[in-house]
Each structure stands twice: as structure tokens, then as C-alpha cells.
Amino acid sequence: MARRRIREYSAKKLLNRNSKCVQVTPETDLDDLAKKNPWLREAKLVVKPDMLFGKRGKNNLVLLDASFDDAKRFIMERMGSEIEINNVHGVLTHFIVEPFMPHEKEYYLSIVTARAHDLIRFSTAGGMSVEENWDKMKEFRIPVGTRPHREELKTILGVDDRTAEFISSTYQTFHDLDFSLIEFNPFTFDSDGNPFPLDCRGELDDTAEFKNYREWGALEFPKPFGKKLSPEEQFIEDMDHKSGSSLKLTILNPHGKIWTMVAGGGASVIYTDTIVDLGMAQEIANYGEYSGDPNTEETYQYAKTILDLATRDNDGKRRVLIIGGGVANFTDVANTFKGIIQALREYKDKIKTSKMRIFVRRGGPNYEAGLKMMKELGEELKIPIDVYGPDAHMTKIVPMAIDYVKGA
């Protein structure tokens, strides 16, 4: 499961398609938006950036009790401007506008997935000071495969009927649409007793996209605030979108000496954690994975991109490429290695110049043929390639790679 954050606007529309809120981007014609949504001129409004960062109120980025003209002016003055949030610089491009709800009481609610249960948290002291009142937070763990009963919610969380109903219905949507996190901080009730989320944060399990494509619609998974993709990261992302396989790449330190080309999302975490545990976090150059039985051309393009990045910094120091993975279930190891071998052939001279050593550990369908191809390639090209199969521990090659880097 990959937990992916979505905008507040998207989360609120998924939870309630009839919710009154609109999204404003640089392309939005605000006057036309008001024509299509007359309530924008009839109601008092709330305006805030919708850019995957929190503490908007504490950073004076929330406009309350505003007229449409006030909201329009607020947005136009800030759209496209650069701000700093938690030492991260980024440009404001998305805003959410919704009705202003006068209220006296603020509540907190979150639902999040864990390995063996879902966790519901509720507090009667929501809002900006929720962390200062953490002692008022109540929790309810729901084992996988079960559903919370309304009476249990009332007893364990100490809530009344209307709040229990709201939590119950929210949890049902959470489960049906494969959310991994929903957080309302805060929510309140309107004058008719209906729940009204004032602030909402949502994350989805993106592996369930195939299941929810109708309900999710043209949903956007935006980048974290301030994150700008390099041309190489953008290339891999575009290729990933066109492929039935999974191809991911994040550049962490372009001058790092430890590069990875790992098969499988779980394996990529294990290899990265092992490098960190061995005290070499500062040398991790990239993070990513290829999985889902990519074809030869896809693995060639993926390997070529990493090799191009890894061999640019010719500072005379040693570097390594870890081609790792666990034991594949259905990915043909030899077939994916053909694409990697094609890229290694193309970059053989740069590999030698950059003092790169390659460490391979792999298992799965046709792995013997794949490892044999890798070993023979090293002999042919006269580049150092250390090859290990599933008889060796998955991360055995990590300390070996680190020792080589330290030997510079």
C-alpha cells in the first residue's frame, strides 16, 4: 500500500459529493466560478491555500467571514506568490473556498489504517490547540475485517448519538473508498445539528485506484508542497503512468555514492533502512523501485536514467550501484535483467571512469539465467559486478557495498 495525500477539496468531495466547496487554480475564472456556484456571492466565505501543508491559520493564510469580493482579492494577491512553510519554499497555486460556519465548539476526529487494525481518535478539544489538549483524546481500535457498532462508539469514545452516527458513516466511506487517513481538525455541527468539517486532510491507498476509478474520477495526487521534480524524476513518473508496472524514482542526493536499483516497494524500504542503519544515510543518492514485471524496454530506460545520474559526478571517489531485490513472485528476473544489461553496456566507459562497482542480489522466476547473464557481463565488459542469489541474505550486499565506498 502506498499512502498518497490528496487536496482538502478532493477529500471533502469524496466524503460528500454535495459539499459546498470549490477549488481555485491559476486557470480559474473567479467570476465564471461564481456564476456556476451562486452561493459564493450569497454566503460568507472561508478561503485558504490547498497545498498539502498544515498550520495555515497560524501562518495567517486563512481568510474568514469574507464576502466574495474579499475572497477574490485575497486569492489574487497570493496566487503565484512564493511562501516559506517549515523551512520549505513553494508557490501558491491552489485554494479552496467554502461557506463560513460560525461556531463555538470544535471537535477532532481522525481515522487511520495500521497493520492489524484501523484507529479512530476523537477529542472534544479540536482546533489549533488539539496537541496541547492531547490528554482529552480518546481512541478506538477496530480489528481488520470488523466494523464499529454505534453503541461501541458511544461507549468507548464518549459521544452522543449524532456524533456516533457521523463517525460511523465517515468510517464506512473511509473503508469503501480505500482511504488510509481521514482527519477533521476541527469539525463542528451547524444550527440544524448536521456535522460540518471545517478542516480536512485525506490520504488514499493508491494501489486501490483500479477498484475505485469511477468513485475517484480524475483525482489528482499532488506533489508535496515545494517539491519540484527533476527532468529525470519526471521522465520516470511519465513512464510509470503509461505502464502497467510500477516505476518510481526520487533523487535524494545527486552527489551521493550509494545508488540503488531495487525491485519491489518493500525491498526498496529494506535496502534503504539497512544503509541508514549502517551509518551511511548521507551517501544515499536515490530512492525508488521497479516492480510488476516491467518489460525489457522499461527496465532499460529505468536503468539508463539511474546510470546517467550516478556517473555524472566524476570526483575520483568510489561509488556503488546496488541492484537488489527479494524473491519475485511473478516478475521474470532474466527478462528484466536484459534491459538493465543493455543500459550497462551503453554506460560501460562511464562506469569505469566513475569507479563504480555493482552489487547484485536477486531471486525469483528465471533468476539463475539472469544472474548468469550479469556475471558474464562483468567479465565481458571488465567492470566489477558481484552477483548473489536467494541463498544469500537479501541485504548481504549492502555492507559489502559500503566497505567498497569507504575504501576510497
C-alpha positions as CSV (number, residue, x, y, z in Angstrom):
1,M,0.0,0.0,0.0
2,A,1.2,3.5,-0.9
3,R,-0.4,6.3,1.1
4,R,-0.9,9.3,-1.1
5,R,-2.1,12.7,0.2
6,I,-4.8,14.5,-1.7
7,R,-6.0,18.0,-1.5
8,E,-8.6,19.1,1.0
9,Y,-11.0,19.9,-1.8
10,S,-10.7,16.3,-3.2
11,A,-11.1,14.8,0.3
12,K,-14.3,16.7,1.0
13,K,-15.8,15.9,-2.4
14,L,-15.0,12.2,-1.9
15,L,-16.6,12.2,1.5
16,N,-19.6,14.2,0.4
17,R,-20.1,15.0,-3.3
18,N,-22.8,17.6,-2.4
19,S,-20.4,19.5,-0.1
20,K,-20.3,23.2,-0.9
21,C,-16.7,23.9,-1.7
22,V,-14.8,25.0,-4.9
23,Q,-11.2,24.8,-6.0
24,V,-9.4,27.8,-7.4
25,T,-6.3,27.4,-9.6
26,P,-4.3,29.8,-11.8
27,E,-6.6,28.9,-14.7
28,T,-9.8,29.6,-12.8
29,D,-12.1,32.5,-13.9
30,L,-13.5,33.6,-10.5
31,D,-16.4,35.5,-11.9
32,D,-17.4,32.5,-14.0
33,L,-17.0,30.2,-11.0
34,A,-19.4,32.4,-9.1
35,K,-22.0,32.2,-11.9
36,K,-21.8,28.4,-11.7
37,N,-22.0,28.5,-7.9
38,P,-24.3,31.3,-6.8
39,W,-23.8,30.6,-3.1
40,L,-20.3,32.2,-3.5
41,R,-22.0,35.6,-3.7
42,E,-24.8,34.8,-1.2
43,A,-22.8,33.4,1.7
44,K,-19.9,34.5,3.9
45,L,-16.8,32.5,2.9
46,V,-13.7,30.9,4.1
47,V,-10.6,30.9,1.9
48,K,-7.3,29.1,2.4
49,P,-4.5,27.5,0.3
50,D,-5.0,23.9,-0.6
51,M,-1.3,22.8,-0.9
52,L,-0.7,19.9,1.4
53,F,0.7,21.9,4.3
54,G,-0.9,22.5,7.7
55,K,-1.0,25.2,10.3
56,R,-2.5,27.6,7.7
57,G,-4.2,29.5,10.5
58,K,-1.0,30.0,12.4
59,N,0.6,31.3,9.3
60,N,-2.1,33.9,8.6
61,L,-3.2,32.1,5.4
62,V,-6.9,31.7,6.2
63,L,-9.5,34.3,5.4
64,L,-12.7,34.1,7.5
65,D,-16.2,35.6,7.3
66,A,-15.4,37.1,3.9
67,S,-17.5,38.4,1.0
68,F,-16.9,37.1,-2.5
69,D,-15.0,40.3,-3.4
70,D,-12.9,39.9,-0.3
71,A,-12.2,36.3,-1.2
72,K,-11.4,37.2,-4.8
73,R,-8.9,39.9,-3.6
74,F,-7.3,37.5,-1.1
75,I,-6.7,34.9,-3.8
76,M,-5.5,37.2,-6.5
77,E,-3.0,38.8,-4.1
78,R,-1.5,35.4,-3.2
79,M,-1.9,33.3,-6.3
80,G,1.6,32.6,-7.7
81,S,3.4,34.1,-4.7
82,E,6.3,32.2,-3.0
83,I,6.0,31.5,0.7
84,E,8.0,29.6,3.3
85,I,6.4,26.9,5.4
86,N,8.5,24.9,7.9
87,N,11.7,26.0,6.0
88,V,10.2,24.8,2.7
89,H,9.7,27.3,-0.1
90,G,6.9,26.9,-2.6
91,V,4.5,28.8,-4.8
92,L,0.8,29.0,-4.0
93,T,-1.3,27.6,-6.9
94,H,-4.4,26.1,-5.3
95,F,-7.0,27.5,-3.0
96,I,-10.2,26.1,-1.5
97,V,-13.3,28.3,-0.9
98,E,-16.3,27.2,1.1
99,P,-19.1,28.7,3.3
100,F,-18.1,30.3,6.6
101,M,-19.6,28.4,9.5
102,P,-20.0,30.4,12.8
103,H,-19.4,28.0,15.7
104,E,-18.5,27.8,19.3
105,K,-17.4,24.2,19.7
106,E,-14.7,22.4,17.8
107,Y,-14.1,18.7,17.7
108,Y,-11.3,16.5,16.4
109,L,-11.7,13.2,14.5
110,S,-9.2,11.0,12.7
111,I,-9.3,7.5,11.2
112,V,-6.0,5.9,10.1
113,T,-5.0,2.4,9.0
114,A,-2.4,0.4,10.8
115,R,-1.1,-3.1,10.1
116,A,-3.8,-5.1,12.1
117,H,-6.4,-2.5,12.8
118,D,-7.9,0.9,12.0
119,L,-7.6,3.5,14.7
120,I,-10.3,6.1,15.4
121,R,-9.3,9.1,17.5
122,F,-11.8,11.6,18.8
123,S,-11.5,14.7,21.0
124,T,-13.9,17.4,22.2
125,A,-10.9,19.8,22.1
126,G,-10.2,20.2,18.4
127,G,-8.6,23.0,16.5
128,M,-5.2,24.7,16.6
129,S,-4.7,23.6,20.3
130,V,-5.5,19.9,19.9
131,E,-1.9,18.9,20.6
132,E,-1.9,20.9,23.8
133,N,-5.0,19.0,24.9
134,W,-3.9,15.5,23.9
135,D,-5.0,14.2,27.3
136,K,-8.6,14.6,26.1
137,M,-8.0,12.4,23.1
138,K,-9.9,9.0,23.1
139,E,-9.0,6.0,20.9
140,F,-10.9,3.1,19.5
141,R,-9.1,0.3,17.6
142,I,-11.0,-1.7,15.0
143,P,-9.5,-5.0,14.1
144,V,-9.2,-5.7,10.4
145,G,-12.3,-7.3,8.9
146,T,-14.7,-5.8,11.5
147,R,-16.9,-2.7,11.7
148,P,-17.6,-0.5,14.7
149,H,-21.0,-0.6,16.2
150,R,-22.7,2.7,17.1
151,E,-23.1,1.7,20.7
152,E,-19.4,0.9,20.9
153,L,-18.5,4.3,19.5
154,K,-20.8,6.0,22.1
155,T,-19.3,4.0,25.0
156,I,-15.6,4.0,24.1
157,L,-15.4,7.5,22.7
158,G,-18.0,9.0,25.0
159,V,-20.0,10.6,22.2
160,D,-23.7,11.3,21.7
161,D,-25.9,9.7,19.0
162,R,-25.4,12.4,16.3
163,T,-21.6,12.2,16.7
164,A,-21.6,8.4,16.7
165,E,-23.7,8.5,13.5
166,F,-21.2,10.9,11.9
167,I,-18.2,8.8,12.9
168,S,-19.9,5.6,11.7
169,S,-20.8,7.0,8.3
170,T,-17.3,8.5,7.9
171,Y,-15.7,5.2,8.7
172,Q,-17.9,3.4,6.1
173,T,-16.8,5.9,3.4
174,F,-13.2,5.5,4.7
175,H,-13.4,1.8,4.1
176,D,-15.4,1.8,0.9
177,L,-13.1,4.3,-0.9
178,D,-9.8,2.9,0.4
179,F,-8.7,5.9,2.5
180,S,-5.7,5.3,4.6
181,L,-6.2,8.5,6.6
182,I,-9.1,11.0,7.2
183,E,-8.6,13.8,9.7
184,F,-11.0,16.5,10.6
185,N,-9.3,19.2,12.7
186,P,-11.7,20.6,13.5
187,F,-15.3,19.7,12.7
188,T,-18.4,21.2,14.2
189,F,-22.2,21.0,13.9
190,D,-24.3,23.5,12.2
191,S,-27.5,25.0,13.6
192,D,-29.5,22.0,12.4
193,G,-27.2,19.6,14.1
194,N,-25.5,18.4,10.9
195,P,-21.7,17.7,11.0
196,F,-19.6,20.3,9.2
197,P,-15.9,19.6,8.6
198,L,-14.0,22.9,9.0
199,D,-10.7,21.5,8.0
200,C,-10.0,18.1,6.4
201,R,-6.9,16.1,5.5
202,G,-7.1,12.9,3.4
203,E,-4.8,10.1,2.2
204,L,-5.7,7.3,-0.2
205,D,-4.2,3.8,-0.8
206,D,-3.2,4.4,-4.4
207,T,-3.0,0.6,-5.1
208,A,-6.8,0.6,-5.0
209,E,-7.1,3.0,-7.9
210,F,-8.2,0.2,-10.3
211,K,-11.0,-0.6,-7.9
212,N,-12.2,3.0,-7.3
213,Y,-11.6,4.6,-10.7
214,R,-15.3,5.5,-11.0
215,E,-15.7,6.9,-7.5
216,W,-12.3,8.7,-7.5
217,G,-12.7,10.1,-11.0
218,A,-10.0,12.3,-12.3
219,L,-8.3,12.5,-8.9
220,E,-5.0,14.3,-8.6
221,F,-2.2,13.1,-6.3
222,P,-0.3,16.4,-5.9
223,K,3.4,16.7,-5.1
224,P,4.3,17.7,-1.5
225,F,4.5,21.5,-1.1
226,G,7.7,22.9,-2.6
227,K,8.6,19.7,-4.3
228,K,9.8,20.1,-7.9
229,L,10.6,17.1,-10.0
230,S,13.9,16.9,-11.8
231,P,13.8,16.1,-15.5
232,E,14.8,12.5,-14.6
233,E,12.2,12.1,-12.0
234,Q,9.5,13.5,-14.3
235,F,10.6,11.1,-17.1
236,I,10.2,8.1,-14.8
237,E,6.9,9.3,-13.5
238,D,5.6,9.8,-17.0
239,M,6.8,6.3,-17.9
240,D,5.1,4.9,-14.8
241,H,1.8,6.4,-15.8
242,K,2.0,4.7,-19.2
243,S,3.0,1.4,-17.8
244,G,1.1,-1.4,-16.1
245,S,4.2,-1.9,-13.9
246,S,5.5,0.3,-11.1
247,L,8.5,2.6,-11.8
248,K,9.4,5.1,-9.1
249,L,12.4,7.4,-8.7
250,T,13.3,10.1,-6.1
251,I,16.7,11.7,-6.1
252,L,17.8,12.4,-2.6
253,N,21.5,13.4,-3.0
254,P,22.8,13.7,-6.6
255,H,26.4,13.6,-5.2
256,G,25.8,10.5,-3.1
257,K,28.0,7.5,-3.6
258,I,25.3,4.8,-3.0
259,W,22.8,4.3,-5.8
260,T,20.1,1.7,-5.8
261,M,18.0,-0.1,-8.4
262,V,15.7,-2.2,-6.3
263,A,12.9,-4.5,-7.4
264,G,9.8,-4.1,-5.2
265,G,8.5,-1.4,-3.0
266,G,9.0,-3.4,0.2
267,A,12.5,-4.3,-0.8
268,S,13.4,-0.7,-1.5
269,V,12.4,0.2,2.1
270,I,14.5,-2.6,3.5
271,Y,17.6,-1.7,1.5
272,T,17.3,2.0,2.3
273,D,16.8,1.2,6.0
274,T,19.8,-1.0,6.1
275,I,22.0,1.6,4.5
276,V,20.8,4.1,7.2
277,D,21.3,1.6,10.0
278,L,24.9,1.1,8.9
279,G,25.5,4.9,9.2
280,M,25.6,5.9,5.5
281,A,22.4,7.8,5.2
282,Q,24.3,10.9,3.9
283,E,25.5,8.9,0.9
284,I,22.1,7.5,-0.3
285,A,21.7,9.1,-3.7
286,N,18.2,7.9,-4.7
287,Y,15.1,6.0,-3.6
288,G,12.8,4.1,-5.8
289,E,11.7,0.8,-7.2
290,Y,10.7,-1.2,-10.3
291,S,8.2,-4.0,-10.0
292,G,5.1,-5.6,-11.5
293,D,7.1,-7.4,-14.3
294,P,8.2,-4.4,-16.4
295,N,9.3,-5.2,-19.9
296,T,12.8,-5.0,-21.3
297,E,12.4,-1.5,-22.7
298,E,11.0,-0.2,-19.5
299,T,13.9,-1.6,-17.4
300,Y,16.4,-0.3,-20.0
301,Q,15.0,3.2,-19.7
302,Y,14.8,3.0,-15.9
303,A,18.4,1.7,-15.6
304,K,19.7,4.1,-18.2
305,T,18.3,7.0,-16.2
306,I,19.9,5.9,-12.9
307,L,23.2,5.2,-14.6
308,D,23.3,8.6,-16.2
309,L,22.7,10.3,-12.9
310,A,25.1,8.0,-11.0
311,T,28.1,8.6,-13.4
312,R,27.9,12.3,-13.8
313,D,29.9,13.3,-10.7
314,N,33.4,12.2,-11.6
315,D,35.2,13.4,-8.4
316,G,37.6,10.4,-8.3
317,K,35.8,8.8,-5.4
318,R,34.3,5.3,-5.4
319,R,30.6,4.7,-5.8
320,V,28.3,1.7,-6.0
321,L,25.1,0.6,-7.7
322,I,23.0,-1.9,-5.7
323,I,20.8,-4.0,-8.0
324,G,18.8,-5.7,-5.2
325,G,15.5,-7.3,-4.5
326,G,13.8,-10.2,-2.6
327,V,12.4,-13.2,-4.3
328,A,10.0,-12.2,-7.0
329,N,6.5,-13.8,-7.3
330,F,5.9,-13.4,-11.0
331,T,8.5,-10.9,-12.4
332,D,10.8,-12.7,-14.8
333,V,14.2,-11.8,-13.4
334,A,16.2,-12.7,-16.6
335,N,13.8,-10.6,-18.7
336,T,14.1,-7.5,-16.6
337,F,17.9,-8.0,-16.4
338,K,18.1,-7.8,-20.2
339,G,17.0,-4.2,-20.1
340,I,19.5,-3.5,-17.3
341,I,22.3,-5.2,-19.1
342,Q,21.5,-3.2,-22.2
343,A,22.0,0.0,-20.2
344,L,25.1,-1.3,-18.5
345,R,26.7,-2.0,-21.9
346,E,25.9,1.6,-23.0
347,Y,27.4,3.1,-19.9
348,K,30.4,0.8,-19.5
349,D,33.0,3.5,-20.1
350,K,31.4,6.0,-17.7
351,I,31.0,3.2,-15.1
352,K,34.8,2.6,-15.3
353,T,35.6,6.3,-15.2
354,S,33.4,6.9,-12.1
355,K,35.0,3.9,-10.2
356,M,31.6,2.2,-9.8
357,R,31.2,-1.3,-8.5
358,I,27.9,-3.1,-9.0
359,F,26.4,-5.5,-6.4
360,V,23.5,-7.7,-7.5
361,R,21.3,-9.9,-5.3
362,R,18.1,-11.3,-6.8
363,G,15.8,-14.3,-6.7
364,G,12.6,-15.4,-8.4
365,P,11.4,-16.8,-11.7
366,N,14.3,-17.5,-14.0
367,Y,16.8,-15.9,-11.6
368,E,19.6,-18.4,-12.4
369,A,19.7,-17.3,-16.0
370,G,19.5,-13.6,-15.0
371,L,22.4,-13.9,-12.5
372,K,24.5,-15.9,-15.1
373,M,23.9,-13.1,-17.6
374,M,25.1,-10.5,-15.1
375,K,28.2,-12.4,-14.1
376,E,29.2,-12.9,-17.7
377,L,28.6,-9.2,-18.5
378,G,31.1,-8.2,-15.8
379,E,33.7,-10.5,-17.3
380,E,33.0,-9.2,-20.8
381,L,33.0,-5.5,-20.0
382,K,35.7,-5.8,-17.4
383,I,33.6,-4.0,-14.8
384,P,33.3,-5.3,-11.2
385,I,29.9,-7.0,-10.8
386,D,29.3,-9.1,-7.6
387,V,26.4,-11.5,-8.1
388,Y,24.4,-13.3,-5.4
389,G,21.2,-15.3,-5.5
390,P,18.5,-16.1,-2.9
391,D,20.9,-18.3,-1.0
392,A,22.4,-15.1,0.3
393,H,20.5,-12.8,2.8
394,M,18.7,-10.1,0.9
395,T,20.8,-7.3,2.3
396,K,24.1,-9.1,2.4
397,I,25.4,-6.9,-0.4
398,V,24.8,-3.6,1.5
399,P,27.7,-3.8,3.9
400,M,29.9,-5.1,1.1
401,A,28.9,-2.0,-1.0
402,I,29.6,0.3,2.0
403,D,33.0,-1.2,2.6
404,Y,33.9,-0.6,-1.1
405,V,32.8,3.1,-0.9
406,K,34.7,3.6,2.3
407,G,37.8,2.2,0.7
408,A,38.2,5.2,-1.5
